[in-house]
Amino acid sequence: MLNSITANDLKVKGVSILDQITSEQNEAVITVRGKSKYVVLPMDEYNHLRECELEAALIESQNDIKNNNFKTGTIDEHLRRIENA
């Protein structure tokens, strides 16, 4: 994996290695004991992914409303539904 950084490299080289890798590619994978454990993204990329996630949630909610796939009621009724689920 070309964009992989060991935890030790990160410890030794610091944030500069993240800057170097994320300027070449959109992500850096940090490995711990040979296993991929974390992904570091530039903030712009993270914000874009978050925006896509929120847009998908909005579309899902709009579809639920359009298809009458929702419940109304009091807080107590909602809590009872959750407890009995």
C-alpha distances in whole Angstrom, upper triangle without the diagonal:
4,6,6,9,11,15,16,15,16,19,20,19,20,19,19,15,15,17,15,12,14,16,13,12,13,11,10,9,11,10,14,15,11,11,10,13,14,13,14,16,18,22,23,20,21,24,24,22,25,27,26,26,30,31,30,32,35,35,35,38,40,39,41,43,44,44,46,44,44,47,49,51,52,50,52,51,47,47,49,47,44,45,47,43
4,6,9,12,15,16,14,15,18,19,17,18,17,16,13,13,14,12,9,11,13,10,9,12,10,9,9,11,12,15,17,14,14,12,15,15,13,14,15,17,20,21,19,20,24,23,22,25,27,26,27,30,31,31,33,35,36,36,39,40,40,42,45,45,46,48,45,46,49,51,53,53,51,53,53,49,49,51,49,46,48,49,46
4,7,10,13,15,12,13,16,17,15,15,14,14,10,9,12,10,6,8,11,9,7,9,7,5,6,9,10,14,16,14,13,11,13,12,10,10,11,13,17,18,15,17,20,20,19,22,24,23,24,27,28,28,30,33,33,34,36,38,38,40,42,43,44,45,43,43,46,48,50,51,48,50,50,46,46,48,46,43,45,47,43
4,7,10,12,10,10,14,15,14,14,14,14,10,10,13,12,9,11,14,12,11,12,9,6,5,6,7,10,12,10,10,8,10,10,9,10,12,15,18,20,18,18,22,22,20,23,26,25,25,28,30,29,31,34,35,35,37,39,39,40,43,44,45,46,43,44,46,48,50,50,48,50,50,46,45,48,46,42,44,46,42
4,6,8,6,7,10,11,10,11,11,12,8,8,12,11,9,11,14,13,13,14,11,7,6,5,6,9,11,10,11,9,10,10,10,10,13,15,18,21,19,19,23,23,22,24,27,27,27,30,32,31,33,35,37,37,39,41,41,42,45,46,47,48,45,45,47,49,51,51,48,50,50,46,46,48,46,43,45,46,43
4,5,5,6,9,10,10,11,13,14,11,11,15,14,12,15,18,17,16,17,14,10,8,6,5,6,8,8,9,9,10,10,12,13,16,18,21,24,22,21,25,26,25,26,29,29,29,32,34,33,34,37,39,38,40,43,43,44,47,48,48,50,47,47,48,50,52,51,49,50,50,47,46,48,47,43,44,46,43
4,6,5,6,9,10,10,12,14,11,11,15,15,14,16,19,19,18,19,15,12,10,6,6,6,8,9,10,10,9,10,12,12,16,18,21,23,22,21,25,26,25,26,29,29,29,31,34,33,34,37,39,38,40,43,43,43,46,48,48,49,46,46,47,49,50,50,47,48,49,45,44,46,45,42,43,45,42
4,5,5,6,8,9,12,14,11,13,16,16,15,18,20,21,20,21,18,14,13,9,9,8,10,11,13,13,13,13,15,15,19,21,23,26,25,24,28,29,28,29,32,33,32,35,37,37,38,41,42,42,44,46,47,47,50,52,52,53,50,49,51,53,54,53,50,52,52,49,47,50,49,45,46,48,46
4,5,5,6,8,10,10,8,10,13,13,12,15,17,17,18,19,16,12,12,9,10,10,12,12,14,14,14,14,15,14,17,19,21,24,23,23,26,28,27,28,31,32,32,34,36,36,37,40,41,42,43,46,47,47,50,51,52,53,50,50,52,53,55,54,51,53,54,50,49,51,50,46,48,50,47
4,6,5,5,7,9,7,8,11,12,11,13,16,17,17,17,14,11,11,8,10,11,13,14,15,14,13,12,13,12,15,16,18,21,21,20,23,25,24,25,28,29,29,31,34,34,35,37,39,39,41,43,44,45,47,49,49,50,48,47,49,50,52,51,48,50,51,47,46,49,47,44,45,48,45
4,6,5,9,11,10,11,14,15,15,17,19,20,20,21,18,14,14,11,12,12,14,15,16,16,15,14,15,15,18,19,21,24,24,23,26,28,27,28,31,32,32,34,36,37,37,40,42,42,43,46,47,47,49,51,52,53,50,49,51,52,53,52,49,51,52,48,47,50,49,45,46,48,46
4,6,9,10,9,12,14,14,15,17,19,20,21,22,19,16,16,13,14,14,16,17,19,18,18,17,18,17,20,20,23,26,25,25,28,30,29,30,34,35,34,36,39,39,40,42,44,44,46,48,50,50,52,54,55,56,53,52,54,55,56,56,53,54,55,52,50,53,52,49,50,52,50
4,7,6,6,9,11,11,12,14,16,17,18,19,17,14,15,13,15,15,18,18,19,18,18,17,17,15,17,18,20,23,23,23,26,28,27,29,31,32,33,35,37,38,38,41,43,43,45,47,48,49,51,53,53,54,52,51,53,55,56,55,52,54,55,51,51,53,52,49,50,52,50
4,5,6,8,9,11,12,13,15,17,18,18,16,13,14,12,14,15,18,19,19,18,17,15,15,13,15,15,17,21,21,20,23,25,25,26,29,30,30,32,34,35,36,38,40,40,42,44,45,46,48,50,51,52,49,49,50,52,53,52,49,51,52,48,47,50,49,46,47,50,47
4,5,5,6,9,10,11,12,15,15,15,13,11,13,12,15,17,20,20,20,18,17,14,14,11,12,12,14,17,17,17,20,22,22,23,25,27,27,29,31,32,33,35,37,38,39,41,43,43,45,47,48,49,47,46,48,49,50,50,47,49,50,46,46,49,48,44,46,48,46
4,5,5,6,9,10,11,13,14,15,14,12,14,14,17,19,21,21,22,20,19,17,16,13,14,13,15,18,18,19,21,23,23,25,27,28,29,31,33,34,35,37,39,40,41,43,44,45,47,49,50,51,49,49,51,52,53,53,50,53,53,50,49,52,51,47,49,52,49
4,5,5,6,8,10,11,12,13,12,9,11,11,14,16,18,18,19,17,17,15,13,11,13,13,16,18,18,18,21,23,23,24,27,28,28,30,32,33,34,36,38,39,40,42,44,45,47,48,49,50,48,48,50,52,53,53,50,52,53,49,49,51,50,47,48,51,48
4,5,5,6,8,10,10,10,9,7,9,10,13,15,18,18,18,15,15,12,10,8,9,9,12,15,14,15,18,19,19,20,23,24,24,27,29,29,31,33,34,35,37,39,40,41,43,44,45,47,44,44,46,48,49,49,47,49,49,46,45,48,46,43,45,47,45
4,6,5,6,9,10,10,10,9,13,13,17,19,22,21,21,19,18,15,13,10,10,8,11,13,13,15,17,18,19,21,23,24,25,27,29,30,31,33,34,36,37,39,40,42,43,45,46,47,45,45,47,49,50,50,48,50,51,47,47,50,48,45,47,49,47
4,6,5,7,9,11,10,9,13,14,17,19,22,21,21,19,19,17,15,12,12,11,15,16,15,17,20,20,21,23,25,26,27,29,31,32,33,35,36,38,39,41,42,44,46,47,48,50,47,47,50,51,53,53,51,53,54,50,50,53,51,48,50,52,49
4,5,5,6,8,7,6,9,11,14,17,20,18,18,16,16,14,12,10,10,10,14,15,14,15,18,19,19,21,23,24,25,27,29,29,31,33,34,35,37,39,40,41,43,44,45,47,45,45,48,49,51,51,49,51,51,48,48,50,48,45,47,49,46
4,5,5,5,5,6,10,12,15,19,22,20,19,16,17,14,11,8,7,7,10,11,10,12,15,15,16,18,20,20,22,24,25,26,28,30,31,32,34,35,37,38,40,41,42,44,42,42,45,46,48,48,46,49,49,45,45,48,46,43,45,47,44
4,6,7,9,10,14,16,19,22,25,23,23,20,20,17,14,12,10,8,12,12,12,14,16,16,17,20,21,22,24,26,27,28,30,31,32,34,36,37,38,40,42,43,44,46,44,44,47,49,51,51,49,51,51,48,48,51,49,46,48,50,47
4,7,9,10,13,16,18,22,24,22,22,19,20,18,15,13,12,11,15,14,13,16,18,18,19,22,23,23,25,27,28,29,31,33,33,35,37,38,39,41,43,43,45,47,45,45,48,50,52,53,50,53,53,49,49,52,50,47,49,51,48
4,6,8,11,14,17,20,23,21,20,17,18,15,12,11,9,10,13,13,11,13,16,15,15,19,20,20,21,24,25,25,28,30,30,31,34,35,36,37,40,40,41,43,41,42,45,47,49,49,47,50,50,46,46,49,46,44,46,48,44
4,7,10,13,17,20,23,21,20,16,17,14,10,9,6,7,10,10,7,10,13,12,12,15,16,16,18,20,21,22,24,26,27,28,30,31,32,34,36,37,38,40,38,38,41,43,45,46,44,46,46,42,43,45,43,40,43,44,41
4,7,10,13,16,19,18,16,13,13,10,7,6,5,7,10,11,9,10,13,13,12,15,17,17,18,21,22,22,24,26,27,28,30,32,33,34,36,37,38,40,38,38,40,42,44,45,43,45,45,41,41,44,42,39,41,43,39
4,6,10,13,16,15,13,10,11,8,6,5,7,9,13,14,12,12,16,16,15,18,20,20,21,23,25,25,27,29,30,31,33,35,35,37,39,40,41,42,40,40,42,44,46,46,44,46,46,42,42,45,43,40,42,43,40
4,6,10,13,11,10,6,7,6,5,6,9,12,15,17,14,14,18,18,17,19,22,21,21,24,26,26,27,30,31,31,33,35,36,36,39,40,41,42,39,40,42,44,46,46,43,45,45,41,41,43,41,38,40,41,38
4,7,10,9,8,6,6,5,6,8,11,14,17,19,17,16,20,21,19,21,24,24,23,26,28,28,29,32,33,33,35,37,38,38,41,43,43,44,41,41,43,45,46,46,44,45,46,42,41,43,42,38,40,42,39
4,6,6,5,4,5,7,9,11,15,18,20,23,20,20,23,24,22,24,27,27,26,29,31,30,31,34,35,35,37,39,40,40,43,44,44,46,43,43,44,47,48,48,45,46,47,43,42,44,42,39,40,42,39
4,5,5,6,6,9,12,14,18,21,23,25,23,22,26,27,25,26,29,29,28,31,33,32,33,36,37,36,38,41,41,41,44,46,46,47,44,43,45,47,48,48,45,46,46,43,42,44,42,39,40,41,39
4,6,9,9,12,15,17,21,24,26,29,27,26,29,30,28,29,33,32,31,34,36,35,36,39,40,39,41,44,44,44,47,49,48,49,46,46,48,50,51,51,47,49,49,45,44,46,44,41,41,43,40
4,7,9,12,14,17,20,23,26,28,25,25,29,29,27,28,32,31,30,33,35,34,35,38,39,38,40,43,43,43,46,48,47,49,45,46,47,50,51,51,48,49,49,46,45,46,45,41,42,44,41
4,6,9,12,15,18,22,24,26,23,22,26,27,24,25,29,28,27,30,32,31,31,35,35,34,37,40,39,39,43,44,44,45,42,42,44,46,47,47,45,46,46,42,41,43,41,38,39,40,37
4,6,8,11,14,18,20,22,20,19,22,23,20,22,25,24,23,26,28,27,28,31,32,31,34,36,36,37,40,41,41,42,39,39,41,44,45,45,43,44,44,40,39,41,39,36,37,39,36
4,7,10,14,17,19,21,19,17,21,22,19,20,24,23,22,25,27,26,27,30,31,30,32,35,35,35,38,40,40,41,38,37,39,41,43,43,40,41,41,38,37,39,37,34,35,37,34
4,7,10,13,15,18,15,14,17,18,16,17,21,21,19,22,25,24,25,28,29,29,30,33,34,34,37,38,38,40,37,36,38,40,41,41,39,40,40,37,36,38,37,33,35,37,34
4,7,10,12,14,12,11,14,15,13,15,18,18,17,20,22,22,23,26,27,27,29,31,32,33,35,37,37,38,36,36,38,40,41,41,39,41,41,37,37,39,37,34,36,38,35
4,7,9,12,10,9,13,14,13,14,17,18,18,20,22,23,23,26,28,28,30,32,33,34,36,38,38,39,37,37,39,41,42,42,40,42,42,38,38,41,39,36,38,40,37
4,6,8,6,6,10,11,10,12,14,15,16,18,20,20,22,24,25,26,28,30,31,32,34,36,37,38,36,36,38,40,41,42,39,42,42,38,38,41,39,36,38,40,37
4,6,5,6,9,10,11,12,14,16,17,19,20,21,23,24,26,27,29,30,32,33,35,36,38,39,37,37,39,41,43,43,40,43,43,40,40,43,41,38,41,43,40
4,5,5,6,9,10,10,12,14,15,16,18,20,21,22,24,26,27,28,30,31,33,34,36,37,35,35,37,38,40,40,38,41,41,37,37,41,39,36,39,41,38
4,5,5,6,9,10,10,12,14,15,16,18,20,21,23,24,26,27,29,30,32,33,35,36,34,34,37,38,40,40,38,41,41,38,38,42,40,37,40,42,39
4,5,5,6,9,10,11,12,14,15,17,19,20,21,23,24,26,27,29,30,32,33,35,33,33,36,37,39,40,38,41,41,37,38,40,38,36,39,40,37
4,5,5,6,9,10,11,12,14,15,17,18,20,21,23,24,26,27,29,30,32,33,31,31,33,34,36,37,35,37,37,34,34,37,35,32,35,37,34
4,5,5,6,9,10,10,12,14,15,16,18,20,21,22,24,26,27,28,30,31,30,29,32,33,35,35,33,36,36,33,33,37,35,32,35,37,34
4,5,5,6,9,10,10,12,14,15,17,18,20,21,23,24,26,27,29,30,29,29,32,33,35,36,34,37,37,34,35,37,35,33,36,38,35
4,5,5,6,9,10,11,12,14,15,17,18,20,21,23,25,26,27,29,27,27,30,31,34,34,33,36,35,31,32,35,33,30,33,35,32
4,5,5,6,9,10,11,12,14,15,17,18,20,21,23,24,26,27,25,25,27,29,31,31,29,32,32,28,29,32,30,28,31,32,30
4,5,5,6,9,10,10,12,14,15,16,18,20,21,22,24,26,24,24,27,28,30,31,30,33,33,29,30,33,31,29,32,34,31
4,5,5,6,9,10,11,12,14,15,16,18,20,21,22,24,23,23,26,28,31,32,30,33,33,29,30,33,30,29,32,33,30
4,5,5,6,9,10,11,12,14,15,17,19,20,21,23,20,21,23,25,28,29,27,30,29,26,27,30,27,25,28,29,26
4,5,5,6,9,10,10,12,14,15,17,18,20,21,19,19,22,23,25,26,25,28,28,24,26,28,26,24,28,29,26
4,5,5,6,9,10,11,12,14,15,16,18,20,19,19,22,24,26,28,27,30,29,26,28,30,28,26,30,31,28
4,5,5,6,9,10,11,12,14,15,16,18,17,17,21,23,26,27,26,29,28,25,26,29,26,24,28,29,25
4,5,5,6,9,10,10,12,14,15,16,14,15,17,19,22,24,23,26,24,21,23,25,22,21,24,25,23
4,5,5,6,9,10,11,12,14,15,14,14,17,19,22,23,23,26,25,21,24,26,23,23,26,27,25
4,5,5,6,9,10,10,12,14,13,14,18,20,23,25,25,28,26,23,26,28,25,24,28,28,25
4,5,5,6,9,10,10,12,10,12,15,18,21,23,23,25,23,20,23,25,21,21,24,25,22
4,5,5,6,9,10,10,9,9,12,14,18,20,20,23,21,18,20,22,19,19,23,23,21
4,5,5,6,9,10,10,11,14,16,19,22,22,25,23,20,23,25,22,22,26,26,24
4,5,5,6,8,8,10,14,16,20,23,23,26,23,21,24,25,22,22,26,26,23
4,5,5,6,5,7,10,13,16,19,20,22,20,17,20,22,18,19,22,22,20
4,5,5,6,7,10,12,15,18,19,22,20,18,21,22,19,20,24,24,22
4,6,8,10,13,15,18,22,23,25,23,21,24,25,22,23,27,26,24
4,5,8,12,14,18,21,23,25,22,20,23,24,21,22,25,24,22
4,6,8,11,14,18,20,21,18,17,21,21,18,19,23,22,20
4,7,10,14,17,18,20,17,15,18,19,15,16,20,19,17
4,7,10,13,14,16,14,12,15,16,13,14,18,17,15
4,7,10,11,13,10,9,12,13,10,12,16,15,14
4,7,9,11,9,8,12,13,11,14,16,17,16
4,7,8,6,7,10,11,10,13,15,15,16
4,5,5,6,9,10,11,13,14,16,17
4,5,5,6,9,10,11,12,14,15
4,5,5,6,9,10,10,12,14
4,5,5,6,9,10,11,12
4,5,5,6,9,10,11
4,5,5,6,9,10
4,5,5,6,9
4,6,5,6
4,5,5
4,6
4
